Amino acid sequence: MRSNIIPCFSLLFLLVVSLLPSSTLATLVQQDQSDGDGYGYRLISAHRNHKSSDLLTAELRLIRQSSYGFDIEKLRFIASFETKDRLRIRITDADQPRWEVPPEVIPRQTPPNEASRGATKSRVLSPAGSDLILTITNSIPFAFAVTRRSSGEVLFSTEGHSLVFKDRYLEISSSLPGEKANLYGLGEHTKSSFRLVPGEKLTLWNADIAAMNPNVNLYGSHPFYMDVRSPTGAAHGVLLLNSNGMDVLYSGSLITYKVIGGVLDFYFFAGPTPVAVMDQYTKLIGRPAPMPYWSFGFHQCRYGYKNYSELVEVATGYEEAQIPLSVMWTDIDYMDGFKDFTLDPVNFPVEKMKNFVQRLHENGQKYVVIVDPGISVNTTYATFQRGMKDEVFIKWNGTNYLGKVWPGPVYYPDFLNPATSEFWSKEISIFRKTLHFDGLWIDMNELSNFITSPPITDLDNPPYKINNGGVQRPIGSNTVPASALHFGGQTEYNVHNLYGFLESKATHDALMRETGKRPFVLSRSTFVGSGKYTAHWSGDNAATWEDLAYSIPSILNSGLFGIPMVGADICGFNGNTTEELCNRWIQLGALYPFARDHSDKNSIRQELYLWKSVTESAKNVLGLRYRLLPYYYTLMYKAHQKGTPIARPLFFSFPEDPNTYGISTQFLVGEALLVSPILKQGETSVEAYFPKGRWFSLFNLFHIVEATYGKRVTLQAPNDAINVHARGGNILILQERLDVTLEKERLFGILVVLDEEGTARGEVFLDDGEVVKMGGKKSEWALIRFTCEAKDGKVKLKSQVVNGSYATETMLVNDIVFVGLRKSNSGVVTYDLKQKKSGSKIFEGNANYNSHENFGFVQVNDISQPIGEAFELQLNM
């Protein structure tokens, strides 16, 4: 059949090119010689909606057949502005439907197939109010470009590059201004640099490859990048919504997607700030799930706790060392023969485990257990029996697919099947009646498989080999074969990268239904939009200094992908940590959004109380973290509202400073805190970059860095210290308790860090820490904003209650500290405290005053001001 089609089309191609100008023909010939992967398409027609100007459709025809399989001859190009800041460009087969991410997975608009009647011929699309302009060309081959109206800068252009569209191979390229473009994202990979490095081949295919292996595909697939352009800092985002395996080649001046299926479904997000891009991106893919307050405490886990007694020993060890511990975890050790939803009757007997969890709960602590997707094939195993009855497993070659993981032979639940979510939910509910766990950890969900099944169809061996594992290993290696079938006849070939996402959603929904509270789910495998349901950790890292440094790009990338609750295994998972490494790692890890110590059973024990130096560091930096929990929790609220990461690269707050673009060894927590850790063995000082502003050390407020334009500073970092600086212009609300217990009586402190203009602002979000909807019913939460201004010898701190029906009179501000003040000539400072509602003075007195070099510091103590009542405090300098 193919031998008949190609000569006919070749004749048509000759007829077409004979009518072209000689210069165009020369370009085609040159391309024919240089690119064997495709010859592109030509534009047949293009129309734009006459009235709304938000939709443009075009018909494309193939120029000539090429390698890697049969080219699809007719394509439909659909461009639509779904909002003024979001442009969608979808290219697909004009005649036949193709696999694409189901709208049930990521809800989105359904674009019409063509412009409405009365449409006009047009090659430009840019509705009023948008900063994006789409232009398509009549060149040979067809191309399109997305530009920014305000600057004229080209953001994405396929000009001069052939579009390839086959059944199982798609290729598209965009030129980039190599000297201006700074790209971030396209994961998941372990990398030393957060900014993409020219020459990289980034493979996206979810695989159980340990995170200690850099620069190969890992557990998640996120075909999204942010581009921050030098020197202005204007940012935009690009998403290719496609779940198939792909390689993305980045050269600095060119980005090329090589995809093994699906459609080309691009979304462009206008920005122009990094924060705006995240808002626009997560508005499409789903806002990050709110995490319970307790999950921001410190977590302890190990693969290799042998029995119930070791769990008790560890919890007691932390208590005796006076190191805060909020959550205990158990890996697969607790299971009976590694079977999900069971307890080992010898080493983890039911009654003793119930008592252990009850003790945790009485101490204000929580408990999380692991579950893997593979269900043991065992006719005496109740979960297996129910799964067989409900017919919820992935099929292959006419029967349930038989894989192998920890319990031995397993079947895998098919989470694309609606019945599977119901099955999964029931199993969680049944098990929770036995063991009252608080959260679930879902692992091995790439899908991981200890065997590789033989290929049985051409799906198992696609014509283009993505760089799976860095060595182009077959896509079915140590996973479910690509020819396996899911609900509705969908193939693993297409669905593979969605598995962890679908399990996360089912687990999240099941926990919410079971507990009636905000779920906590931690998933290893992720996809676009996973943050709507789950937290994430960077996976099986190693106890090395290199892996300590890798953790920063890893957590920054996860935030960029819309998963702000993220961390790395503190002290390292694989291999033996050392006292010095663990010491430096807890200093950094205590400031991750998700802070968990986790290790492998073949490594030495590494609980934080085992070394004196690590114990002291842990008490020091975890003490800071717990004081900062209201700030972290407020950042979670902002992430849930707008998608802004908790841990952020420096350029999020300083996009106009190109010096921040390449920084991978520091990060911001929100806007206010700059973290500058030690990442190398033996070092006791670190060179840190400080963007423009005033920065005050949180461990020593007398240590101040003033940067007029941004500068590098060498900071001392003795073994028990990490450098954390608060940026002038911010107000931080701190809690006094070093735990996650949210009693009705809560005591807060306020840290006011003034900027060069003598101003600062901040806010705090409060609720019970686990109500299902964060910021839902007004009676369930409070949001209080604070502003401060120093002027004419007076410093006024004001609070505004945006929503205060939740905050009670027993939630009290006890102490307020002001830093960055001008020196007081007299050295005497008094204060007045007024409640705005009455306007009357309710408290006055003398404040504690101190000074250092050019700055004054004031502390006001024991004011017992209800945080839910607006107030004004004035310092009289």
C-alpha positions in Angstrom: 0.0 0.0 0.0 2.8 2.4 1.0 4.6 1.8 -2.3 1.6 3.1 -4.2 1.0 6.1 -2.1 4.5 7.5 -2.0 5.1 7.8 -5.8 1.7 9.5 -6.3 2.5 12.0 -3.6 5.9 12.5 -5.0 4.4 13.5 -8.3 2.1 16.0 -6.5 5.1 17.3 -4.7 7.0 17.9 -8.0 4.0 19.7 -9.4 3.8 22.0 -6.4 7.5 22.8 -6.2 7.7 23.5 -10.0 5.5 26.5 -9.4 7.7 27.9 -6.5 10.3 30.6 -6.9 13.8 29.3 -7.3 14.9 30.6 -3.9 12.1 28.7 -2.1 13.0 25.6 -4.2 16.6 25.9 -3.2 15.6 26.0 0.5 13.6 22.9 0.1 16.4 21.1 -1.6 18.9 22.1 1.1 16.5 20.9 3.7 15.9 17.6 1.9 19.7 17.1 2.1 20.1 18.1 5.8 17.0 16.7 7.5 16.0 13.1 6.9 13.2 13.2 9.6 10.6 15.2 7.6 9.9 17.8 4.9 7.1 19.6 6.6 3.6 20.8 5.5 2.3 23.6 3.4 -0.6 25.9 4.3 -3.8 25.3 2.3 -6.2 27.7 4.0 -6.5 29.8 7.2 -9.5 31.5 8.7 -10.2 33.6 11.8 -13.4 34.2 13.7 -14.7 37.4 12.3 -16.3 38.7 15.5 -14.4 37.4 18.5 -10.9 37.3 17.0 -10.0 34.5 19.4 -9.9 31.5 17.1 -7.9 30.7 14.0 -8.0 27.4 12.1 -5.8 26.3 9.2 -5.6 23.2 7.0 -2.1 21.8 6.3 -1.0 19.3 3.7 2.1 17.2 3.6 4.9 18.1 1.3 6.6 14.7 1.1 6.9 11.4 2.9 9.9 10.8 5.2 11.4 8.3 7.5 10.2 6.9 10.9 6.9 5.7 9.4 4.0 7.0 7.3 3.4 10.8 7.5 -0.2 11.9 8.1 -1.2 13.8 5.0 -3.8 16.3 6.3 -3.4 18.2 9.5 -5.7 20.6 11.3 -4.1 23.6 13.0 -6.3 25.3 15.7 -5.2 28.3 17.6 -7.4 29.8 20.3 -7.0 32.4 23.1 -8.7 30.7 26.0 -7.9 33.7 28.1 -6.1 36.9 27.2 -2.9 35.4 28.8 -3.3 31.8 27.5 -2.9 30.9 23.9 -3.5 27.3 22.8 -2.2 25.8 19.6 -3.4 22.3 18.7 -2.1 20.4 15.7 -3.7 17.0 14.9 -4.9 14.6 12.2 -7.6 16.4 10.2 -9.4 13.1 9.5 -8.9 10.7 12.4 -9.1 11.2 16.2 -5.9 10.5 18.1 -5.0 9.8 21.6 -4.6 12.9 23.8 -4.7 13.5 27.6 -8.4 12.9 28.5 -10.4 16.0 29.6 -11.4 13.9 32.7 -7.7 14.0 33.7 -7.1 17.7 33.1 -10.3 19.5 32.5 -10.0 22.1 29.7 -11.9 23.8 27.0 -12.8 21.9 23.9 -11.7 23.9 20.9 -14.0 23.9 17.8 -12.7 22.2 14.7 -12.9 25.3 12.6 -13.7 28.9 12.6 -17.4 29.9 12.6 -19.3 30.8 9.5 -18.5 34.2 8.3 -14.8 33.7 9.2 -12.3 35.8 7.4 -9.0 34.7 5.8 -6.2 35.6 8.2 -2.8 34.5 9.3 -2.7 36.6 12.5 -4.5 36.1 15.8 -4.3 38.5 18.7 -7.4 39.6 20.5 -7.5 43.0 22.2 -6.0 43.1 25.6 -3.6 40.2 25.0 0.2 40.6 24.9 0.6 37.6 22.7 0.4 37.5 18.9 0.1 34.4 16.8 1.3 34.6 13.2 1.2 31.7 10.7 3.2 31.8 7.5 2.6 30.7 3.9 6.3 29.7 3.6 7.4 26.3 2.6 7.4 24.5 4.9 4.5 26.0 7.0 5.5 27.7 10.2 4.1 29.7 13.0 5.4 32.2 15.6 4.2 33.5 18.9 5.5 37.0 19.7 5.0 39.5 22.6 3.1 42.6 21.5 4.6 44.9 24.1 8.2 44.3 23.1 8.0 42.6 19.7 10.1 39.7 21.0 9.7 36.3 19.4 8.8 33.7 22.1 8.4 30.6 19.9 9.0 30.3 16.2 9.0 27.2 14.0 10.3 29.2 11.0 12.9 27.2 9.1 12.1 24.0 10.8 10.0 21.1 9.5 6.9 19.9 11.3 6.8 16.0 11.3 3.5 14.3 12.1 3.3 10.5 11.9 1.3 8.0 13.8 4.1 7.3 16.4 6.6 10.1 15.7 6.0 13.8 16.0 8.7 16.4 15.7 8.5 20.2 16.1 11.2 22.8 16.7 11.4 26.4 17.8 14.3 28.8 17.4 15.3 30.7 20.6 17.5 33.7 21.2 20.3 31.9 22.8 21.8 35.0 24.3 18.5 36.0 25.9 16.6 32.9 26.7 16.9 31.2 30.1 14.9 28.0 30.3 13.8 26.1 33.3 11.7 22.9 33.7 11.1 20.0 31.3 11.5 17.3 34.0 11.8 15.2 36.0 15.5 14.8 36.2 18.3 15.1 38.8 20.5 18.0 37.7 23.2 20.1 39.1 21.8 23.2 37.4 18.3 24.5 37.7 18.6 26.5 34.5 18.7 24.2 31.5 22.2 23.8 30.0 22.6 23.9 26.2 23.3 20.5 24.7 20.9 18.6 26.9 18.6 15.8 25.8 15.7 15.7 28.2 13.8 12.5 28.1 10.2 12.3 29.6 9.1 8.7 30.3 8.2 7.8 33.9 10.6 5.2 35.2 11.8 3.6 38.4 15.3 5.0 38.1 17.0 6.1 41.3 17.2 9.8 41.7 20.9 9.5 42.5 21.4 9.0 38.7 21.7 12.5 37.2 20.5 13.6 33.8 18.2 10.7 33.0 14.4 10.4 33.0 13.0 9.7 36.5 9.6 9.3 38.1 7.6 12.1 36.5 6.9 13.8 33.2 6.4 17.5 32.9 6.7 18.9 29.4 6.5 22.5 30.6 9.2 25.2 30.7 9.5 28.7 31.8 11.6 31.1 29.8 13.0 34.2 31.5 14.5 36.6 29.0 17.6 38.7 29.7 18.0 41.4 30.6 14.4 42.6 31.3 13.2 39.5 33.2 10.0 39.1 31.1 8.9 35.5 31.6 6.5 33.2 29.7 5.6 29.6 29.9 5.2 26.8 27.3 3.4 23.5 27.9 3.1 20.6 25.5 0.2 18.7 26.9 1.1 15.2 25.7 1.4 12.1 27.8 3.5 10.0 25.4 7.2 9.5 25.8 9.5 12.1 24.3 12.9 13.5 24.0 13.3 17.3 24.2 16.6 18.6 22.7 17.8 22.0 23.8 20.8 23.6 22.2 20.5 27.2 23.6 19.3 28.6 20.3 16.8 25.8 19.4 14.4 23.5 21.2 13.1 20.4 19.5 10.4 18.0 20.6 10.6 14.4 19.4 7.4 12.7 20.6 6.3 9.1 20.1 2.5 9.6 19.8 -0.5 11.7 20.6 -1.0 15.3 19.3 0.8 18.6 19.5 -1.2 20.5 22.1 0.7 23.6 23.1 -0.2 26.2 25.7 1.6 29.5 25.9 1.4 31.6 29.0 2.1 35.3 28.6 3.4 36.1 32.1 5.2 38.6 32.0 6.5 37.8 35.5 7.4 34.3 36.8 4.7 34.6 39.5 2.1 35.5 36.8 3.2 32.5 34.7 2.6 30.2 37.6 -0.8 31.7 38.2 -1.7 31.2 34.5 -0.2 27.7 34.4 -1.9 26.3 37.5 -5.2 27.9 36.5 -5.1 25.4 33.6 -3.6 22.3 35.1 -5.2 22.7 38.6 -4.2 24.6 41.7 -1.9 22.8 44.2 -3.7 20.8 46.8 -3.6 22.4 50.3 -1.6 20.4 52.7 -2.6 19.8 56.4 -0.7 22.0 58.9 0.9 18.9 60.5 2.6 17.9 57.3 4.8 21.0 57.6 6.4 19.5 60.7 9.5 17.2 60.6 9.0 13.6 59.4 11.1 10.5 60.2 11.1 7.3 58.0 13.4 4.4 57.2 13.1 1.4 54.9 14.3 -1.2 57.4 12.5 -0.6 60.7 12.3 -4.3 61.6 9.5 -4.2 64.1 7.1 -2.3 66.3 9.8 -1.9 69.0 12.1 0.0 66.7 9.3 2.5 65.9 8.8 3.1 69.6 12.6 3.5 70.1 12.8 6.1 67.3 9.9 8.2 68.6 11.3 8.0 72.1 14.8 8.9 70.8 13.6 12.2 69.3 11.6 13.0 72.4 14.5 12.5 74.7 16.8 14.5 72.5 14.2 17.3 72.4 14.3 17.4 68.6 10.8 18.2 67.2 9.2 15.3 65.5 5.7 15.6 64.0 5.2 12.5 61.8 6.4 8.9 62.0 6.4 6.8 58.8 6.8 3.1 58.0 8.0 1.8 54.7 7.0 -1.6 53.3 8.5 -3.4 56.4 5.1 -3.2 58.2 3.3 -5.3 55.7 2.5 -9.0 55.8 4.6 -10.4 53.0 4.8 -6.9 51.4 1.0 -7.1 50.6 -0.8 -3.7 50.6 -3.3 -3.1 53.4 -1.9 -5.7 55.8 0.2 -5.8 58.9 3.0 -8.3 59.6 1.4 -10.3 62.5 4.8 -11.1 64.1 6.8 -7.9 63.8 4.0 -5.3 63.6 1.1 -7.0 65.4 -2.3 -5.2 65.2 -2.8 -4.3 68.9 0.7 -3.0 69.4 0.5 -0.9 66.3 -2.8 0.5 67.4 -1.2 1.4 70.7 1.7 3.0 69.0 -0.4 5.2 66.7 -2.6 6.1 69.7 0.5 7.2 71.6 1.5 9.3 68.6 -1.9 11.0 68.5 -1.9 11.7 72.2 1.5 13.4 71.7 0.1 15.6 68.9 2.0 13.5 66.3 0.8 11.8 63.1 1.5 8.5 61.3 1.9 7.8 57.5 2.2 4.4 55.8 3.3 3.3 52.3 1.2 1.5 49.7 2.4 0.2 46.3 0.1 -0.3 43.4 1.0 -3.9 42.7 -1.6 -6.3 44.3 -0.3 -9.7 45.3 -1.7 -12.5 43.2 -2.8 -14.7 46.2 -6.2 -16.4 46.3 -6.2 -16.1 50.2 -5.6 -12.3 50.1 -8.8 -10.4 50.5 -7.7 -7.3 48.6 -6.8 -9.5 45.6 -10.2 -11.4 45.9 -12.1 -8.1 45.8 -10.0 -6.7 42.9 -10.7 -9.8 40.9 -14.4 -9.6 41.6 -14.5 -5.9 40.5 -12.3 -6.6 37.4 -10.0 -3.6 38.1 -6.7 -4.8 36.7 -4.7 -3.9 33.6 -5.0 -6.4 30.8 -2.4 -7.8 28.4 -2.5 -10.5 25.8 -6.1 -11.4 26.6 -5.7 -11.7 30.4 -4.7 -9.7 33.5 -1.1 -8.5 33.2 1.2 -10.3 35.6 4.1 -8.3 36.8 6.5 -8.7 39.8 7.4 -6.4 42.6 8.0 -6.7 46.4 5.3 -9.3 47.2 6.2 -11.4 44.1 3.6 -11.9 41.3 1.2 -8.9 41.1 -1.6 -7.5 39.1 -1.8 -3.7 38.7 -5.0 -1.8 39.3 -6.1 0.2 36.2 -6.8 3.7 37.6 -8.2 4.8 34.3 -11.2 2.5 35.1 -13.7 4.4 37.3 -14.4 1.1 39.2 -10.8 1.0 40.3 -11.1 4.3 42.3 -14.0 2.8 44.1 -12.1 -0.4 44.8 -9.1 1.5 46.0 -11.2 3.7 48.3 -12.8 0.7 49.9 -9.4 -0.9 50.6 -8.1 2.2 52.2 -11.2 2.5 54.3 -11.1 -1.2 55.4 -7.4 -0.9 56.4 -7.9 2.4 58.2 -10.4 0.7 60.5 -7.5 -1.6 61.5 -4.8 1.1 61.7 -5.7 4.7 62.2 -3.0 6.3 59.8 -3.2 10.0 58.9 -1.7 10.0 55.4 -0.6 7.7 52.6 2.6 7.4 50.7 2.2 5.9 47.2 5.4 4.6 45.7 6.5 2.4 42.8 3.8 4.0 40.6 5.8 4.7 37.5 4.8 1.7 37.0 7.7 -0.1 38.5 8.2 -3.8 37.6 11.0 -6.2 38.5 10.6 -8.0 35.2 10.5 -6.9 31.5 7.9 -8.7 29.4 8.7 -9.7 25.8 7.3 -7.4 23.0 4.2 -8.7 21.3 3.1 -5.8 19.1 4.8 -2.9 17.3 3.7 -0.7 20.2 6.4 -2.3 22.3 9.0 -1.2 19.8 8.2 2.2 18.3 10.2 3.4 15.3 11.9 6.2 17.3 13.7 5.2 20.4 13.6 7.8 23.2 16.7 8.0 25.4 15.1 6.0 28.1 17.5 5.4 31.0 20.1 7.4 29.0 20.8 4.4 26.8 17.7 4.2 24.6 16.4 1.1 26.5 13.0 -0.2 25.3 10.1 1.7 26.8 8.7 -1.5 28.3 11.9 -2.1 30.4 11.0 -2.8 34.0 7.4 -1.5 33.6 4.1 -2.6 32.2 4.5 -3.4 28.5 3.3 -0.7 26.1 0.9 -3.1 24.5 -1.1 -3.6 27.7 -4.6 -2.4 27.7 -6.5 0.0 30.1 -10.1 0.8 30.5 -11.8 1.8 27.2 -9.1 0.0 25.1 -6.5 2.6 25.8 -2.9 1.3 25.6 -0.2 1.6 28.1 1.8 3.2 25.3 -0.4 6.3 25.7 -1.5 6.0 29.3 1.9 5.1 30.9 2.9 8.6 32.1 -0.5 9.2 33.7 -0.5 6.3 36.1 1.0 8.0 39.1 -1.3 11.0 38.5 -4.4 8.8 38.4 -3.4 6.8 41.5 -2.7 10.1 43.3 -6.2 11.4 42.5 -7.8 8.2 43.6 -5.9 8.1 46.8 -6.5 11.8 47.6 -10.2 11.4 47.0 -10.4 8.2 49.0 -8.6 9.7 52.1 -10.8 12.8 51.9 -13.9 10.7 51.9 -12.6 8.4 54.6 -11.4 11.0 57.1 -13.5 14.0 56.3 -10.3 16.0 56.5 -7.7 17.5 54.2 -5.8 14.6 52.7 -2.0 14.1 52.8 -0.7 12.0 49.9 3.0 11.7 48.9 3.6 10.3 45.4 6.8 9.4 43.7 5.4 9.4 40.1 3.8 12.6 38.8 2.5 14.2 35.7 1.2 17.6 34.6 -1.4 18.6 37.3 -0.4 16.1 40.0 0.0 18.9 42.4 -3.7 19.2 42.6 -3.7 15.9 44.5 -0.3 15.1 46.0 3.0 16.2 47.5 6.2 14.8 46.1 9.7 14.0 47.1 12.7 13.8 44.8 13.0 10.0 45.1 15.9 7.6 45.9 18.8 9.9 46.2 22.2 9.0 47.7 24.1 10.0 50.8 26.6 12.2 48.9 27.5 15.8 48.8 26.6 15.9 45.2 23.1 14.7 46.0 22.8 17.3 48.7 23.4 20.0 46.1 21.1 18.3 43.5 18.2 18.7 46.0 17.9 22.4 45.4 17.2 22.2 41.6 14.9 19.2 42.3 12.7 21.1 44.7 12.7 24.2 42.6 11.6 22.2 39.5 8.8 20.6 41.4 7.5 24.0 42.4 7.7 25.1 38.8 5.6 22.0 37.9 2.8 23.1 40.3 3.8 20.7 43.1 5.0 23.1 45.9 5.0 20.6 48.8 8.3 18.9 47.9 11.5 17.8 49.6 14.4 15.4 49.3 15.4 12.5 51.6 17.4 14.3 54.3 20.8 12.8 54.9 20.4 10.7 51.8 18.6 7.4 51.1 21.1 5.1 49.4 24.5 4.5 51.0 26.0 5.5 54.4 25.8 9.1 55.3 28.4 10.8 57.5 28.0 13.0 60.6 29.2 16.0 58.7 26.9 15.4 55.7 23.9 14.6 57.8 24.6 17.7 59.8 24.7 20.0 56.7 21.7 18.2 55.2 19.4 18.8 58.1 20.4 22.4 58.1 19.2 22.6 54.5 16.4 20.0 54.6 14.7 21.6 57.6 13.9 24.5 55.2 12.5 22.3 52.4 8.7 22.7 52.1 8.5 18.9 53.0 11.1 17.9 55.5 11.7 14.1 55.9 14.7 12.0 57.0 14.6 8.7 55.1 17.1 6.0 54.5 17.6 2.6 53.0 17.8 -0.6 55.1 21.3 -1.4 53.7 22.7 1.9 55.1 23.6 2.8 58.6 20.9 4.4 60.8 20.8 8.2 60.5 18.1 9.4 62.9 19.1 13.0 63.9 19.7 12.2 67.6 22.5 9.7 66.8 25.3 12.4 66.6 25.8 15.2 69.0 26.6 17.8 66.2 23.6 16.7 64.2 21.3 16.9 67.3 22.5 20.5 68.0 22.0 21.5 64.3 18.6 19.9 64.2 17.4 21.6 67.4 18.7 24.9 66.1 17.3 24.9 62.5 14.1 22.8 63.3 13.5 25.3 66.0 13.5 28.0 63.4 11.3 26.0 61.0 8.7 25.4 63.7 8.7 29.1 64.6 8.2 29.8 60.9 5.3 27.3 60.4 2.6 30.1 60.1 4.7 31.6 57.3 5.1 28.2 55.5 1.4 27.6 55.9 0.5 31.0 54.6 2.7 30.2 51.6 0.7 27.0 51.1 -2.5 29.1 51.0 -0.9 31.4 48.4 0.2 28.3 46.4 -3.3 26.9 46.6 -4.8 30.2 45.4 -2.3 31.2 42.7 0.1 28.3 42.2 3.2 30.2 43.5 5.8 27.8 44.8 6.8 27.8 48.4 10.5 27.2 47.6 11.4 29.6 44.8 14.4 30.5 42.6 15.8 34.0 43.3 14.6 35.3 39.9 10.9 34.9 41.0 11.4 38.0 43.2 14.2 39.6 41.2 13.5 38.9 37.5 15.1 42.2 36.5 18.5 40.9 37.9 20.1 38.6 35.4 22.6 37.5 38.1 19.9 35.5 39.7 19.1 33.4 36.6 21.9 30.9 37.0 21.8 30.4 40.7 21.2 26.7 41.7 22.8 26.7 45.2 20.4 29.1 47.0 16.7 29.6 47.1 13.9 31.7 48.5 11.2 30.6 50.8 8.4 32.8 49.7 9.5 36.3 49.1 10.9 36.9 52.5 13.6 34.3 53.3 16.9 33.6 51.5 18.6 30.3 52.2 22.3 29.9 51.5 23.5 26.5 52.6 26.8 24.7 52.8 26.9 22.1 50.0 30.5 21.0 50.1 32.5 18.8 52.5 34.8 20.6 54.9 33.6 24.1 54.2 32.7 26.6 56.9 32.0 29.6 54.7 29.8 30.0 51.6 29.8 32.6 48.9 26.2 33.8 48.6 24.5 36.2 46.2 22.3 38.9 47.7 19.9 40.7 45.4 19.2 44.3 45.9 17.9 45.1 49.4 18.6 44.7 53.1 19.0 41.2 54.4 19.0 40.3 58.1 20.2 37.0 59.5 17.5 35.1 61.3 20.0 33.5 63.6 21.7 36.9 64.4 19.7 40.0 63.6 22.9 42.0 64.0 24.3 40.4 60.9 23.1 42.6 58.0 23.9 42.5 54.3 23.1 45.7 52.4 23.1 45.3 48.6 22.5 48.4 46.5 22.7 46.5 43.2 23.1 42.9 44.2 26.4 41.5 45.3 28.2 38.4 46.4 29.2 38.0 50.0 31.2 35.4 51.8 29.3 34.2 54.8 30.6 32.3 57.8 28.9 29.0 58.4 30.3 27.1 61.4 29.3 23.5 61.7 26.1 24.2 63.7 24.8 27.0 61.5 23.1 27.7 58.1 22.6 31.2 56.7 19.0 32.2 56.5 18.3 35.9 55.8 15.1 37.9 56.0 14.6 40.5 53.3 13.8 44.0 54.3 10.2 45.0 53.6 8.6 41.8 55.0 6.6 41.0 58.2 6.8 37.4 59.4 4.2 35.9 61.8 5.9 33.3 64.1 4.5 30.7 66.4 5.9 30.1 69.9 5.3 26.4 70.1 7.7 23.9 68.5 5.1 21.5 67.4 2.2 21.2 65.0 -0.6 21.1 67.6 -3.2 23.7 66.8 -4.9 24.2 70.1 -7.4 27.0 70.5 -4.9 28.9 72.5 -2.0 29.9 70.3 0.7 32.4 70.9 2.4 34.3 68.1 5.3 36.6 67.6 5.7 39.2 64.8 9.0 40.0 63.2 9.0 43.3 61.3 11.9 43.7 58.9 11.9 47.2 57.4 13.3 48.0 54.0 15.3 51.1 52.9 12.1 53.2 52.8 11.1 52.2 56.3 8.2 50.0 55.2 7.2 46.4 55.5 4.2 44.1 54.9 3.1 40.6 55.5 0.1 38.4 56.2 -0.9 35.2 58.0 -3.5 32.6 57.1 -5.1 30.7 60.0 -7.5 27.7 60.2 -7.7 24.4 62.0 -5.0 23.0 59.8 -7.1 20.2 58.2 -10.5 21.5 57.1 -11.0 20.1 53.6 -11.2 23.3 51.7 -8.5 25.8 52.5 -10.1 29.2 52.4 -13.6 27.8 52.1 -16.4 28.8 54.4 -15.6 32.2 56.0 -16.2 30.8 59.4 -13.4 28.3 59.0 -10.4 30.6 58.4 -8.8 33.9 59.0 -6.5 36.1 57.0 -4.8 39.1 58.6 -2.6 41.5 56.8 0.0 43.7 58.4 1.7 46.9 57.2 4.4 49.0 58.9 5.9 52.4 58.2 8.6 54.4 59.9 8.3 58.1 59.5 9.2 61.2 61.5 10.3 59.3 64.6 7.2 57.2 64.7 6.9 53.5 63.6 3.3 52.3 63.0 2.4 48.7 62.7 -1.2 48.1 61.6 -3.2 45.0 61.1 -6.2 44.5 58.8 -8.5 41.6 59.3 -9.5 40.4 55.8 -11.4 37.5 57.2 -11.4 37.0 61.0 -14.4 35.0 62.0 -12.2 31.9 62.7 -9.5 33.7 64.8 -10.6 33.7 68.5 -9.5 35.9 71.4 -7.3 33.1 72.6 -5.0 33.4 69.6 -2.7 36.1 70.9 0.2 38.2 69.6 2.6 38.1 72.5 5.9 39.7 71.2 6.8 42.0 68.3 10.3 42.7 67.1 11.3 45.5 64.8 14.6 45.4 62.9 16.1 47.8 60.4 15.1 50.9 62.3 17.2 54.1 62.3 19.2 54.6 65.5 17.4 56.4 68.3 19.5 59.3 69.6 18.0 59.0 73.1 18.0 55.2 73.2 14.6 55.3 74.8 11.5 53.9 73.0 8.0 53.8 74.2 4.9 52.3 72.5 1.1 52.7 72.3 -1.2 49.9 71.4 -4.7 50.7 70.1 -7.5 48.4 68.9 -8.9 49.9 65.7 -12.5 48.9 66.5 -12.7 51.1 69.6 -9.9 53.5 68.7 -8.9 53.6 72.4 -5.4 53.1 73.8 -5.4 49.8 75.6 -1.7 49.4 76.4 1.4 51.4 76.6 4.9 51.0 78.0 8.6 51.0 77.3 10.1 48.8 74.6 13.5 47.1 74.7 15.9 49.0 72.5 19.2 47.9 71.1 21.4 49.1 68.2 24.2 47.8 66.0 26.2 49.9 63.6 23.6 52.0 61.7 20.4 50.1 62.8 18.2 50.0 65.8 16.2 47.0 67.1 13.1 47.2 69.2 11.3 44.4 71.1 7.8 44.8 72.6 6.9 42.0 75.0 3.8 40.5 76.6 1.1 42.5 74.9 -1.4 39.7 74.6 -3.2 41.2 71.6 -5.8 39.0 70.0 -4.6 38.4 66.4 -8.2 38.4 65.1 -8.8 42.0 66.2 -7.4 44.8 64.1 -4.9 46.9 66.0 -2.3 49.6 65.6 1.0 49.7 67.5 3.1 52.8 67.5 6.7 53.1 68.5 7.9 56.5 69.7 11.6 56.7 69.0 
